Amino acid sequence: MRIRKRPLRAVMPALAASALFLAAGCSSEPAASPAPGHSRDSETSGPAAAGTDRPAAVVAAPEPAATSTAVARAGVAGGKARKTSMKVRSYDSRTRRAVISAPDKGGSGKVTSSPSPTGGSPERPHRAAVGDVIASAPVPGAPDGLLAKVTRVIAESGDGTEVQTAPTTLDALLGDDDAEGSVPVDPASFDVDRLLPDVKVSWAKTGNVHAGPQGAKVPLGSLRIDVGARLGTAAGAPAEASASVSGFVQVAPEVDFSYGGGAAGSGPGAAYLGVSGDWTSKWALKGRAAASADPVRVPFAKLHADPVLQVGPIPVVVNLDLTCYFQIAADGRVTVDVEQALKGDFKAGGTFGTAEGWTPVDESHMTSSPVRTSVTAAGRVKASLGAEATVGLYGTVGVTADLAPYLRAEAAGAVGVNSSELSGGSAGAGAKAGSRGSWSVHGGVDLTGTLRVQLGVFGTPVLQRSIPLGALHREWTLAEGRA
């Protein structure tokens, strides 16, 4: 994992951030069903056997993923994609030119030929040819992977074949095959760009445990982000009302991918791309935050990963980008000391069917419990810990989702010397003599986002417009009372 630090800009308010790692949704509707013939029981099975309806398994690409290349070759019977010894040595995204070579037995990189792997007639030399469709794991010039069709052979050299390419779609490789699976993302594979101080990243993977802050244990496959910082405090607030936020989020993300082959040349009959996983978090908001007419959003960390899925012989590169942020809206009057713990799972993505086209999938099940609840004085505050995530293939954005779990506190009634306090989650507990008014503290989740036109990379009909995920909203009461 590579972590970079950035200094806090002088013009930025003294706001601080805490994190929630992956974007997902909350909805009472069940997740979209897998495409016909896509049994979840098959996710760990091997490639589809001849004469069966079981889809090929989608698994993590073996190391080193950078050596993985597949090609569907024009003029070969069936035109099926297969693993090849050809390698994309470099790619220029501006001109869309690539240099492709195949290592010989001595590893010199010169072009060679080899027998057919099926034992039939010898395969033609491993030279890129017009009409070839190539899928490659990340290479120089194409850090998000490459999915392209060869449109012209430019020149041959000792380094390989220089070719002109054009964009293509996955159905050119997958054809009428079926594939389905969920693959955990290696938590150590994320690049992390820290935009604010006091952001700590921890993770654990088999054989390489990186412990969390202060000896906290991180479950295998999980990524943990800890934060703790001060916020801008309302003018005139006493020193003991200084505002701050702190806590952690712990996530075990997975990439979900499925493809259901359609009729030849017509694109897939079904497809799905999304993210899912388990999360645990605990975070706290304390003090009297500065007043703001509009919610103030401060990004504090950016994360990126390019997990490579192996779909039969094909390396499918998934691009995950995440911007974590903190957002607060307050009137500068209420003082709070609240903390909540959350635990649950999530799923977000887009699913395709020939009848419905592309539709969103958004699902989240989360339980919450108040750890500490205290509200003093009349006023309101809402603080969100959010993550805007994008999920795509080969550098094209397919799904964007913005999840904003939040804490909201409000109080009304006569205040001043007659302030009242609600603590410990008991209605009316700790109310001071002579005070009167109502108090409430709520937890919740907001979700917004879109399905993007680039999901056409599957070979489905291109969206004429982005499809909103909708504005999903769920809220629960942590504590309330009247004094």
C-alpha positions as CSV (number, residue, x, y, z in Angstrom):
1,M,0.0,0.0,0.0
2,R,1.3,3.4,-0.9
3,I,0.3,6.4,1.2
4,R,0.9,10.0,0.3
5,K,0.4,13.1,2.5
6,R,-0.8,16.5,1.5
7,P,-0.5,19.6,3.6
8,L,-3.8,21.2,4.7
9,R,-4.4,24.4,2.6
10,A,-4.4,27.6,4.6
11,V,-7.7,28.7,3.2
12,M,-9.5,25.5,4.3
13,P,-11.6,25.9,7.4
14,A,-10.5,24.0,10.5
15,L,-12.8,21.2,9.7
16,A,-11.7,17.6,10.1
17,A,-12.8,14.4,8.7
18,S,-13.8,10.8,9.4
19,A,-14.5,8.0,7.0
20,L,-16.9,5.5,5.6
21,F,-15.2,3.4,3.1
22,L,-17.5,2.2,0.3
23,A,-20.6,3.6,-1.3
24,A,-23.8,1.6,-1.0
25,G,-27.5,2.1,-0.7
26,C,-30.3,1.5,1.8
27,S,-33.5,0.2,0.4
28,S,-36.4,-2.0,1.5
29,E,-36.4,-3.6,-1.9
30,P,-34.4,-6.8,-2.4
31,A,-31.3,-6.8,-4.6
32,A,-31.9,-7.7,-8.2
33,S,-31.9,-11.4,-8.9
34,P,-29.0,-12.9,-10.8
35,A,-29.6,-13.5,-14.5
36,P,-31.3,-16.8,-15.4
37,G,-28.8,-19.7,-15.1
38,H,-26.5,-17.7,-12.9
39,S,-26.6,-19.7,-9.7
40,R,-24.8,-18.1,-6.7
41,D,-23.7,-21.7,-5.8
42,S,-21.5,-21.7,-8.9
43,E,-19.3,-18.7,-7.8
44,T,-16.5,-21.0,-6.6
45,S,-16.8,-23.6,-9.4
46,G,-14.3,-24.0,-12.2
47,P,-14.9,-22.9,-15.8
48,A,-18.2,-24.1,-17.3
49,A,-18.0,-27.6,-18.5
50,A,-19.1,-28.5,-22.0
51,G,-22.7,-29.4,-22.1
52,T,-23.6,-27.8,-18.8
53,D,-25.5,-24.6,-17.9
54,R,-23.2,-23.6,-15.1
55,P,-21.4,-20.3,-15.6
56,A,-17.7,-19.9,-15.5
57,A,-16.3,-18.9,-12.2
58,V,-15.0,-15.3,-11.7
59,V,-11.9,-15.4,-9.5
60,A,-9.0,-13.2,-8.6
61,A,-6.3,-13.2,-11.3
62,P,-3.2,-15.2,-10.3
63,E,0.0,-13.3,-9.6
64,P,1.6,-11.7,-11.4
65,A,-1.6,-10.2,-12.8
66,A,0.5,-7.9,-15.1
67,T,1.4,-10.9,-17.3
68,S,-2.2,-11.7,-18.1
69,T,-3.5,-11.2,-21.7
70,A,-6.3,-12.7,-23.7
71,V,-7.2,-12.5,-27.4
72,A,-10.2,-13.3,-29.6
73,R,-8.7,-13.9,-33.0
74,A,-10.4,-13.1,-36.3
75,G,-10.5,-16.1,-38.7
76,V,-10.1,-18.8,-36.0
77,A,-13.0,-21.3,-35.7
78,G,-15.4,-20.2,-33.1
79,G,-13.6,-16.9,-32.5
80,K,-13.4,-17.7,-28.8
81,A,-11.2,-15.8,-26.5
82,R,-8.1,-17.7,-25.2
83,K,-5.1,-16.9,-23.1
84,T,-2.1,-16.0,-25.2
85,S,1.6,-15.5,-24.8
86,M,1.3,-12.1,-26.5
87,K,1.9,-9.2,-24.2
88,V,0.9,-5.6,-24.4
89,R,4.3,-3.9,-23.8
90,S,3.1,-0.3,-23.9
91,Y,0.1,1.8,-24.9
92,D,-0.4,5.4,-25.9
93,S,-3.9,6.6,-24.8
94,R,-3.7,9.7,-27.0
95,T,-3.0,7.9,-30.3
96,R,-4.5,4.5,-29.2
97,R,-1.4,2.8,-30.5
98,A,0.0,-0.3,-28.7
99,V,3.1,-2.4,-29.0
100,I,2.4,-6.1,-28.7
101,S,4.9,-8.9,-28.5
102,A,5.2,-12.5,-27.4
103,P,8.2,-13.8,-25.5
104,D,10.1,-16.7,-27.0
105,K,11.5,-19.5,-25.0
106,G,14.6,-17.4,-24.1
107,G,12.5,-14.5,-23.0
108,S,13.9,-12.1,-25.6
109,G,10.5,-10.7,-26.5
110,K,10.8,-11.5,-30.2
111,V,7.8,-12.7,-32.2
112,T,7.4,-16.5,-32.4
113,S,4.9,-19.1,-33.3
114,S,3.7,-22.1,-31.4
115,P,1.7,-25.3,-31.8
116,S,-2.0,-25.2,-31.2
117,P,-2.8,-25.8,-27.6
118,T,-5.7,-28.1,-28.6
119,G,-3.4,-30.4,-30.6
120,G,-4.8,-29.5,-33.9
121,S,-3.2,-27.7,-36.8
122,P,-0.4,-25.2,-35.7
123,E,-1.6,-21.8,-34.7
124,R,-0.5,-19.0,-36.9
125,P,2.4,-16.9,-35.6
126,H,1.9,-14.9,-32.4
127,R,1.6,-11.6,-34.3
128,A,-1.2,-9.2,-33.7
129,A,-3.5,-9.0,-36.7
130,V,-6.3,-6.8,-37.8
131,G,-9.5,-7.8,-36.1
132,D,-7.9,-9.2,-33.0
133,V,-9.7,-8.2,-29.8
134,I,-7.2,-8.0,-26.9
135,A,-7.8,-7.7,-23.1
136,S,-4.9,-7.0,-20.9
137,A,-4.2,-6.4,-17.2
138,P,-2.6,-3.0,-16.4
139,V,0.4,-2.1,-18.5
140,P,2.6,1.0,-19.1
141,G,0.3,3.6,-20.6
142,A,-2.8,1.8,-19.6
143,P,-2.8,1.6,-15.8
144,D,-6.6,0.8,-15.8
145,G,-6.1,-2.2,-18.1
146,L,-6.7,-2.4,-21.8
147,L,-9.7,-3.7,-23.9
148,A,-9.2,-2.9,-27.6
149,K,-9.6,-4.1,-31.1
150,V,-6.7,-4.0,-33.6
151,T,-7.6,-1.9,-36.6
152,R,-4.3,-1.6,-38.4
153,V,-0.8,-3.2,-38.2
154,I,1.7,-0.3,-38.4
155,A,5.2,-1.9,-38.2
156,E,7.2,-4.9,-36.9
157,S,10.3,-4.6,-34.9
158,G,12.4,-6.5,-32.4
159,D,10.2,-5.1,-29.6
160,G,7.0,-6.5,-31.2
161,T,4.2,-5.3,-33.4
162,E,3.0,-1.7,-33.3
163,V,-0.7,-1.6,-34.0
164,Q,-3.5,1.0,-34.1
165,T,-6.4,0.1,-31.9
166,A,-10.0,1.2,-31.3
167,P,-12.3,0.7,-28.3
168,T,-14.4,-2.4,-28.1
169,T,-16.7,-4.2,-25.7
170,L,-16.5,-7.3,-23.5
171,D,-19.0,-9.3,-25.6
172,A,-16.4,-9.5,-28.3
173,L,-14.4,-11.7,-26.0
174,L,-17.1,-13.4,-23.9
175,G,-19.6,-14.1,-26.7
176,D,-22.3,-16.4,-25.7
177,D,-20.5,-17.6,-22.6
178,D,-21.8,-17.1,-19.0
179,A,-19.7,-16.0,-16.0
180,E,-20.5,-15.0,-12.5
181,G,-18.7,-14.4,-9.2
182,S,-17.6,-12.2,-6.3
183,V,-14.0,-11.5,-5.6
184,P,-12.5,-9.9,-2.5
185,V,-10.3,-6.9,-3.1
186,D,-6.9,-7.2,-1.5
187,P,-6.9,-4.4,1.2
188,A,-3.1,-3.9,0.7
189,S,-3.6,-3.1,-3.0
190,F,-5.2,0.4,-2.5
191,D,-3.3,3.5,-3.1
192,V,-4.2,6.0,-0.4
193,D,-3.8,9.8,-0.8
194,R,-4.3,11.5,2.6
195,L,-5.7,15.0,2.2
196,L,-5.9,15.8,5.9
197,P,-3.6,14.9,8.8
198,D,-4.5,12.3,11.4
199,V,-5.8,9.7,8.9
200,K,-4.5,6.3,9.7
201,V,-5.0,3.3,7.4
202,S,-4.7,-0.3,8.5
203,W,-5.3,-3.7,6.9
204,A,-4.9,-7.4,7.2
205,K,-4.3,-10.1,4.6
206,T,-3.3,-13.8,4.9
207,G,0.3,-14.0,5.8
208,N,0.8,-10.2,6.2
209,V,-1.1,-8.6,9.1
210,H,-0.8,-4.9,9.5
211,A,-2.3,-4.1,12.9
212,G,-4.6,-1.1,13.5
213,P,-3.9,1.9,15.7
214,Q,-3.1,1.2,19.4
215,G,-3.0,-2.5,18.8
216,A,-6.5,-2.8,17.4
217,K,-7.0,-6.1,15.5
218,V,-8.1,-5.9,11.9
219,P,-9.9,-9.0,10.5
220,L,-8.4,-10.7,7.5
221,G,-9.4,-9.1,4.2
222,S,-10.5,-5.8,5.9
223,L,-9.4,-2.3,5.4
224,R,-9.7,0.1,8.4
225,I,-9.5,3.9,8.3
226,D,-9.1,5.8,11.6
227,V,-9.5,9.6,11.9
228,G,-9.6,12.2,14.6
229,A,-9.5,15.9,14.2
230,R,-10.9,19.2,15.4
231,L,-13.7,21.1,13.7
232,G,-14.4,24.8,13.4
233,T,-16.1,25.9,16.7
234,A,-19.0,28.3,16.8
235,A,-18.2,31.9,17.6
236,G,-18.7,32.7,21.3
237,A,-18.7,29.0,22.3
238,P,-17.0,28.3,25.6
239,A,-13.6,26.4,25.6
240,E,-15.3,23.2,26.8
241,A,-17.6,23.3,23.7
242,S,-14.7,22.9,21.2
243,A,-15.8,20.7,18.3
244,S,-14.2,17.5,17.1
245,V,-14.9,14.3,15.3
246,S,-13.2,10.9,15.7
247,G,-13.7,7.2,15.0
248,F,-13.0,4.4,12.5
249,V,-14.6,2.5,9.7
250,Q,-13.7,-1.1,8.8
251,V,-14.6,-2.6,5.4
252,A,-14.1,-5.9,3.6
253,P,-14.9,-5.0,0.0
254,E,-15.7,-7.4,-2.9
255,V,-16.2,-6.9,-6.6
256,D,-19.3,-8.5,-8.1
257,F,-19.4,-9.4,-11.8
258,S,-21.7,-11.4,-14.0
259,Y,-22.3,-11.8,-17.7
260,G,-24.9,-13.8,-19.5
261,G,-24.2,-14.5,-23.2
262,G,-26.9,-13.6,-25.6
263,A,-27.5,-14.5,-29.2
264,A,-24.4,-14.3,-31.4
265,G,-23.6,-10.7,-32.4
266,S,-26.4,-9.3,-30.3
267,G,-24.6,-8.5,-27.1
268,P,-25.2,-10.1,-23.7
269,G,-28.6,-11.1,-22.4
270,A,-27.6,-10.2,-18.8
271,A,-24.8,-8.4,-17.0
272,Y,-24.0,-7.0,-13.5
273,L,-21.2,-4.9,-12.1
274,G,-21.1,-3.7,-8.5
275,V,-19.4,-3.7,-5.1
276,S,-20.5,-5.3,-1.9
277,G,-19.1,-6.3,1.5
278,D,-19.2,-6.1,5.3
279,W,-18.5,-3.0,7.4
280,T,-18.1,-2.0,11.0
281,S,-17.7,1.5,12.3
282,K,-17.8,3.7,15.3
283,W,-17.6,7.5,15.3
284,A,-18.3,10.4,17.5
285,L,-19.2,14.1,17.2
286,K,-18.5,16.4,20.1
287,G,-18.8,20.1,20.8
288,R,-20.5,23.1,19.2
289,A,-19.7,23.2,15.5
290,A,-19.5,26.6,13.7
291,A,-22.6,27.8,11.9
292,S,-22.8,27.3,8.1
293,A,-25.7,28.3,5.9
294,D,-24.9,25.5,3.5
295,P,-23.4,22.1,4.3
296,V,-19.6,22.3,4.2
297,R,-17.9,19.3,2.6
298,V,-14.2,18.5,3.2
299,P,-12.6,15.6,1.4
300,F,-9.9,13.9,3.5
301,A,-8.7,10.8,1.6
302,K,-8.7,9.3,-1.9
303,L,-8.3,5.6,-2.5
304,H,-7.8,3.7,-5.7
305,A,-7.4,0.0,-6.7
306,D,-7.5,-2.0,-9.9
307,P,-8.3,-5.6,-9.0
308,V,-8.0,-8.0,-11.9
309,L,-10.7,-10.6,-12.2
310,Q,-10.0,-13.8,-14.2
311,V,-13.1,-14.7,-16.2
312,G,-12.0,-17.9,-17.9
313,P,-8.9,-16.9,-19.9
314,I,-9.9,-13.2,-19.8
315,P,-8.4,-10.6,-17.4
316,V,-11.2,-8.2,-16.5
317,V,-9.8,-5.1,-14.9
318,V,-12.2,-3.3,-12.4
319,N,-11.4,0.2,-11.4
320,L,-12.4,1.4,-7.9
321,D,-12.1,5.0,-6.9
322,L,-13.2,6.5,-3.6
323,T,-13.2,9.9,-2.1
324,C,-13.9,10.0,1.6
325,Y,-15.2,13.3,3.0
326,F,-16.7,14.9,6.0
327,Q,-19.8,17.2,5.7
328,I,-21.4,19.3,8.4
329,A,-24.4,21.7,8.6
330,A,-25.1,23.5,11.9
331,D,-26.7,26.6,13.3
332,G,-23.8,27.2,15.8
333,R,-26.1,27.0,18.9
334,V,-26.4,23.3,19.9
335,T,-23.7,21.5,21.8
336,V,-23.6,17.7,21.4
337,D,-21.6,14.7,22.6
338,V,-22.9,11.8,20.5
339,E,-21.4,8.5,19.4
340,Q,-22.8,5.6,17.5
341,A,-21.7,2.2,16.4
342,L,-22.8,0.6,13.1
343,K,-22.5,-2.8,11.7
344,G,-23.9,-4.4,8.5
345,D,-23.4,-5.1,4.8
346,F,-24.0,-3.4,1.5
347,K,-24.4,-3.8,-2.2
348,A,-24.4,-1.2,-5.0
349,G,-24.2,-1.5,-8.7
350,G,-26.0,-1.8,-12.0
351,T,-27.7,-4.8,-13.6
352,F,-28.8,-5.4,-17.2
353,G,-31.6,-7.5,-18.7
354,T,-32.8,-7.4,-22.3
355,A,-36.3,-6.5,-21.2
356,E,-35.5,-3.9,-18.5
357,G,-32.2,-2.5,-19.8
358,W,-29.9,-1.1,-17.1
359,T,-31.3,-0.7,-13.7
360,P,-29.7,0.2,-10.3
361,V,-29.1,-2.2,-7.5
362,D,-28.8,-0.7,-4.0
363,E,-29.1,-2.5,-0.8
364,S,-27.8,-2.1,2.7
365,H,-28.6,-3.7,6.0
366,M,-27.2,-1.9,9.0
367,T,-27.8,-2.0,12.7
368,S,-27.0,0.9,15.0
369,S,-26.7,1.5,18.7
370,P,-26.0,4.8,20.6
371,V,-22.8,4.6,22.6
372,R,-23.1,8.1,24.0
373,T,-25.9,10.7,23.6
374,S,-26.0,14.2,25.0
375,V,-27.6,17.4,23.6
376,T,-27.5,20.8,25.3
377,A,-29.3,24.0,24.3
378,A,-31.7,24.5,21.4
379,G,-30.5,24.2,17.9
380,R,-29.6,21.7,15.2
381,V,-26.6,20.0,13.7
382,K,-26.1,17.3,11.0
383,A,-22.8,15.7,10.4
384,S,-22.2,13.2,7.6
385,L,-19.3,10.8,7.0
386,G,-19.4,10.1,3.4
387,A,-17.8,8.3,0.5
388,E,-18.2,8.9,-3.2
389,A,-17.2,5.8,-5.1
390,T,-17.0,5.0,-8.7
391,V,-16.8,1.5,-10.2
392,G,-15.8,0.8,-13.8
393,L,-14.1,-1.5,-16.2
394,Y,-10.8,-0.8,-18.1
395,G,-10.9,2.9,-17.2
396,T,-14.5,3.6,-18.0
397,V,-16.8,4.7,-15.2
398,G,-19.9,2.6,-14.9
399,V,-21.5,3.3,-11.5
400,T,-21.1,6.4,-9.2
401,A,-22.6,6.3,-5.8
402,D,-22.4,8.7,-2.9
403,L,-23.2,7.3,0.6
404,A,-23.5,9.6,3.5
405,P,-24.2,8.0,6.9
406,Y,-24.9,10.8,9.4
407,L,-25.7,11.9,12.9
408,R,-28.4,14.5,13.3
409,A,-29.3,16.3,16.6
410,E,-31.9,18.9,17.2
411,A,-33.5,20.6,20.2
412,A,-36.4,23.0,20.6
413,G,-37.9,24.9,23.5
414,A,-37.0,27.5,26.1
415,V,-33.3,27.7,26.6
416,G,-30.7,30.0,28.0
417,V,-30.4,29.5,31.8
418,N,-33.1,26.8,31.5
419,S,-31.0,24.4,29.4
420,S,-31.8,20.8,29.4
421,E,-29.8,17.7,28.7
422,L,-30.5,14.2,27.4
423,S,-27.8,11.6,28.0
424,G,-27.3,7.9,27.9
425,G,-30.1,7.3,25.5
426,S,-32.8,7.6,28.2
427,A,-35.6,10.0,27.4
428,G,-35.5,13.0,29.6
429,A,-32.6,11.7,31.7
430,G,-30.4,14.4,33.3
431,A,-32.8,17.3,32.6
432,K,-31.9,20.3,34.6
433,A,-34.4,21.9,36.9
434,G,-36.6,24.5,35.3
435,S,-35.8,23.5,31.7
436,R,-38.4,22.7,29.1
437,G,-38.2,21.6,25.5
438,S,-37.8,18.5,23.3
439,W,-34.6,16.8,22.2
440,S,-33.7,14.1,19.7
441,V,-30.7,12.5,18.2
442,H,-30.9,10.4,15.0
443,G,-28.7,8.2,12.9
444,G,-29.3,7.7,9.2
445,V,-28.0,7.1,5.7
446,D,-28.5,9.1,2.4
447,L,-27.6,7.7,-1.0
448,T,-27.4,9.4,-4.3
449,G,-25.6,8.3,-7.5
450,T,-25.9,7.4,-11.2
451,L,-25.5,4.6,-13.7
452,R,-23.2,5.9,-16.5
453,V,-23.3,5.6,-20.2
454,Q,-19.9,3.8,-20.1
455,L,-21.6,0.6,-18.9
456,G,-21.9,-0.1,-22.6
457,V,-18.5,-1.6,-22.3
458,F,-20.3,-4.9,-21.7
459,G,-21.6,-4.7,-25.2
460,T,-25.1,-3.7,-24.1
461,P,-27.1,-0.9,-25.7
462,V,-25.5,2.4,-24.8
463,L,-27.5,4.5,-22.3
464,Q,-28.9,7.6,-23.9
465,R,-28.6,9.3,-20.5
466,S,-27.2,8.7,-17.0
467,I,-29.8,6.9,-14.8
468,P,-30.1,8.2,-11.3
469,L,-29.8,5.7,-8.5
470,G,-32.4,7.9,-6.7
471,A,-32.3,9.7,-3.4
472,L,-32.6,6.8,-0.9
473,H,-33.0,7.8,2.7
474,R,-33.3,5.9,5.9
475,E,-33.2,7.3,9.5
476,W,-33.5,5.9,13.0
477,T,-33.8,7.4,16.4
478,L,-30.8,7.0,18.8
479,A,-32.4,8.9,21.7
480,E,-35.2,11.4,22.3
481,G,-37.0,13.1,25.2
482,R,-38.9,16.0,26.6
483,A,-38.0,18.0,29.6
